[in-house]
Amino acid sequence: MTEDASTQNQALAGHLLDHYAGRIARARRPYVLGLSGLQGSGKSTLARVIKAQAEQRDWPTEILSLDDFYYSRSEREAMAQQIHPLLRTRGVPGTHEIELLLSVLAALPNASDKLPVSWPRFDKGRDTRMPPSRWPRVTRPPRLVVVEGWALGLRPELESALEQPINELERSEDEDGRWRHWVNKQLRGYQPLWRKLDALIVLQAPNWEVVRHWRSETEKELLARGAPLAMDTQAMQRFLAHFERLSRHALATLPVLADTCVEYDTKHHVTGLNHS
């Protein structure tokens, strides 16, 4: 992260915490702040800055990343065989263990030495969960919980919108639309999680093409670190094709559902900040 990006995130985190401070202080249970942004938008980095600043304010804070709740590679392999081959690839609705995330949220208010709360860590380089010995373990209730993920707050598309394929992946590997209809249906099961959010912050990219560029930059960093399953350009393009439909849907629909919308330009500079 460049110095400019770091400075911007520090300022943005401070502003967001100032804006929500009264609500966090009044909450009788952990305040759950949703942070939604498409691939490469910087939501994970911003979440860490928010946590650091919140704890400087004496607000114990935990981050729950939707990405950490992906099903393991073996579980997705079973889904690929039983439902549709495209479910081998992590990321779309239906590839997260939402019930587990909900159970963690329910347990955190009562976290203690006698009732510790832990949750998975997902290793994207190896495309499966880390061993439980490396999972976070919390023994005190947080004041703030930041839930971050690429599809946070998203509602299902209209069935009619699913009829025409949106890219070559859908045309060649989902000809009958079975995969995209199944994925869209799974989004209904995510709505109980969205309802647990006390506020939703959306990091809004300018368009899908910029999102593809941002996500590719992230993957180049994994390649540079020698991650075992890091993707080259061709593999990256195919991977992102799994998300194009819902990413475009998110860009079109999430800003009006957000409590706060942070707008970015193509260079990832904040150009607008709107609270509803």
N, C-alpha and C positions, 0 to 999 in steps of 0.2 A: 504494500500500500504506500503510495507516494505521500510526501509531507502535506501536500494540498488536500488529498483525500482524508488523511488523518485529522487535519485541522477541521475540515468540513464535518466529519463524523462527530468530533468532539462537540462542536457547536450545535449540530442537529440533535444529538443525544441530550444535551443540556436543555435545549428548547422543549423537546418532547417531555422530559421529566418535569420541567417547570409547569408545562401545560396540564399534566395529569397529576401533579403533586397533591392537590386538594382531594381528589378522588381516591388516590392511593392512601392518604392519611386517614380518610374517613372509613375506608373499607374494614369490615370486621373479619375478613378472611383474606388470604392472598389475592392481590389484585392481578388479574390475568390480562396481559397486554399482548394482542396479536400483532405480529409483524409479517406482512405478506409482500413478497416480491418475486418476480420471475427469476429464472436462472441467471446467475452472474450479477444480480442487482446490488449485491453487497449487504444483504439482510443479516447474514451470519456475523459479519464483521461489526455492523451497527449494533446488533444484539449484544455482543461482547462489550462494546463501549458503553451501552446503556447500563449493563450490569455493573461495570466498574464504577461509573458515576453514581448509580443508585446506592451502591455499598459505601461510597464516600459520604452519602447522606444518611448512613446508618439504616438503610433498608436492605436487609438480607434478600438476595435475588437469585433465582435459578432460571436457566434457559432450557427450554424443551424444544428441540428441533424436530420437525416432522420427519426429516431425513433419517433420524436415528431410529425411527419406528418402522423402517422398511422390513418386510419379511426377508428372511435369510435366502440365500441363493437356492438352497435345496427346496425350500417352501415354494419359491417362485417357479422352480422347475416343475414341481407337481402341478401348480396352477396352469403352467404352459401346456402340460399334457392333458389336463382335465377340462380346461376352459378354452384357451386360445394360445398359440405359440408366442404371440407378441407380449405375453405377460412374463416372459423370461426377463424382460428389461424393467428395472426398477423405475419408479417415479410417478406413474399415472395413478389416479384414484383406484383403490382396490389392491394396491401393492404395499399399503401401510397397515400396521396392526393398530387400528384406531381404538379398539376396546382397551388395549394396554395403555395407550396414552391417556385415555379418559380415567382409567383406574389410578394412574400416577397423579393426575390432577386432583382426584378425590382424596388421595392419601396424604398429599403434601401439607394440608392444614394441621394434621395431627402428627407430623414427623417428630420423632424423639429417639433417644438411645434405645428404648424398648421397641419402638415402631419405626425403624429406619426405612427410608424410601429409596429405591434404586430404579434405574431405567437403562435401556440399551444404549450402546454407542455403535454406530455403523461405520465400517471401514470401507469407504468408497473405492480406495485403491484395490481392495481385494473383493469388493462387491458382496460383502456379507457382514454379519454382526461380529463385533469383537467379543472375546471371551468375557463372561460375567465378572471376572476379577478386575476388569478394566472399566466397569460401568460406574457412573457417579453414584454416590451414596450420601443421602442427606439425613441429618438427625435433629434438625430444628426447622420449624415452619418458616417459609420465606414471607416477606412482606409483599414482594413483587415476583410474578412469574412471567417471563417473556416466552411466548410460543411463536416460533418462526418457521415459515415454510413457503413453498412456491405457490401453492394453490389455496392458501388460507382465505376463507370467506367465500369461496367460489360456489355458485349454485349450478345445478344441472342445466345443460342446454335444452332447448326445445327439441323434441324428437324430429321434427321436420328439418331442423338444421343439420341433422346427422346423415341425411340421405346421400349427399354428394361428397365424395372423397376430397380432402383438402390438399393432399400431396401424393407423391409417388408411393410412399410407404402404404398409405391407406388404399391406393388404387391397386397395388400389386399384392399386398399381404393381408388386406382386410376387404376383399372385393365385395363380400356380402354385408359388410357393416357390423358383423357380429361383435368384433372387439370394441369398436367405438361405442356401440349401444350398451355393452356390458360396463365399460368404464364410466359412461355417463350415469348409468343406474347406480353405480357404487358411490357416486358423489352424494346421493341421498343419505348414505350412512355416515357421512362426514358432518352433516348439519348439526347433530347434537354436540359435536366438538366446537363448531363455530359459535353455538349458543352459549358456551362457557366463557367466551371472550368478553371481558368487560369493555374493551375498546379494540378497534381494528385500525392499524396504521398500514397504509398501502404505499409501497415504493413503486412509483409509476414510470416505466420506461417509455421512450418516445414511440417505439414500434417493435414489431417482431424481429426485423432484420438486426436491429441493435442488440436485442436480447441474444440472438444467435452469436453475434460477435463477442459479447461479454462472456457468454458461457464457454466459448472456444478458448478465450484467454485463460479462464480458470483451468481448463483441461491442459493447456500448455504448461502451466505451473506443475500439475501432477506429473506430466511427462518428464519435465526437467528434474523432478525429485526421484524419478525412477519407479513410480508406483506401478505394481505388476500389471494392472488392467487398465492403465491410462490409454486413452483413445487417440489414434491419429485423426487427420482431418476427415477422411472418408467415414470412419467409424463414428466420429463426432456428429457428422451431418445426419447419419441414419438414426443415431440416438436422439437427437433433437427433434427429428420428425415425429417421434412418439408424442411430443408435447405441444406441437404446433397448434393443433386445434384448440386445446384448452387454454393455451397461452394467449392466443388471439381473443378468445372468449373473455379471459381475465382482463386483458388490456381494455376491452370494450365495456365491461360491466362492473369491475371492482371499485373504480373511483367513486361512483355514486353510493356504494355500500359502506365506504370507509368513514370512520370518525375523523381520521387525519389522512390526507393524501399528499405525499411528497413527490413532486415532479422533477424528473431529471432530463438533461439534454443528452446528446449522443456521446459526450465526453465525460458523462457521469457527474456533471455539476448540478447542484440543486437550483432549479429555476422557478419553483413555486412551492408554497406550503399552505394548504387549506385545511381548516378545521370546520367540521360540520356542526 
